[in-house]
Structure formats: C-alpha cells, structure tokens
Amino acid sequence: MATVTLTGHLLSFFPALKGQSLSVEASSVAQLLAALEQRAPGFAFYVCDEAGRLRPHVNIFIDGQRIVDRRALSDPLNENAEVFILQALSGG
C-alpha cells in the first residue's frame, strides 16, 4: 500500500483526512486520487482540473521524485511507495 502525506494546507480543506493513516491501495497516481476522493469527496477536483489533469499549483512526489504525467496521472506506484501531495501557495 502506498503511504500518502498531505501538506497541512490541504488537510485544512479536507479535515476528513486529518489524523487518518493514509495508506492507499493503488497502482497509479490516478487510482490513488480516486481512492482519496472516496475518503474525502471533492479532493480529486481540488487537485485536478475539469479534464482530470493535475492543476498547475499542485505537485505530487513519489519516493522523492516529482511525477512526470500530469495529464493522465499514469505514473506507477510500487507497493511501498511514499507519496507526498502539496499545493503551492501564492499571493501577496
């Protein structure tokens, strides 16, 4: 199972994920986001646009490497992957 870590900012928008062990059974980033969507409705749309592509201000790292496929989210996850999802903050 992949272990998912979210930034505190994302957790503030999705308190249903706070304090949970975010271990997810998934073989791709797309499947991982679908599983998180089941736990916290609206999560997938928050990090992805209407076409299912990762939003520009969101980054996902698998075992310390940024994902390559931001469109189809097909990057594979191994059984013990460590996934980090973060949202860049902007503004003045």
C-alpha positions, -999 to +999 in steps of 0.1 A: +000+000+000+012+035-008+016+059+021+003+094+014+013+126+031-006+158+025+005+193+034-013+210+063-029+234+039-046+205+021-056+189+053-073+222+064-096+219+033-102+182+038-105+176+076-119+141+069-083+131+061-068+146+092-055+121+117-061+092+094-034+067+083-034+075+046-024+041+033-039+036-001-041+005-024-033+019-059-010+011-088-011+046-103-015+082-093-049+083-109-061+054-088-046+070-057-065+102-062-097+082-068-092+064-035-086+097-017-118+111-034-137+082-018-125+092+017-129+130+011-153+139-016-141+169-036-104+161-031-097+150-067-114+180-082-094+203-058-061+189-071-072+182-107-090+203-133-122+195-152-102+173-177-086+153-149-052+169-153-032+179-122-037+216-115-006+238-121-003+248-084-003+211-072+027+188-072+029+151-064+061+133-055+066+095-055+095+084-034+110+119-037+106+122-074+081+146-090+055+128-112+060+131-150+025+125-163+004+155-151-023+148-177-034+111-174-017+106-139-004+073-151+029+073-131+031+039-114+032+033-077+051+004-062+036-015-032+055+006-006+055+040-024+057+071-003+036+098-019+037+135-010+010+158-023+014+195-019-002+227-031+019+258-038+006+289-021+007+322-039-004+357-033+009+388-018 
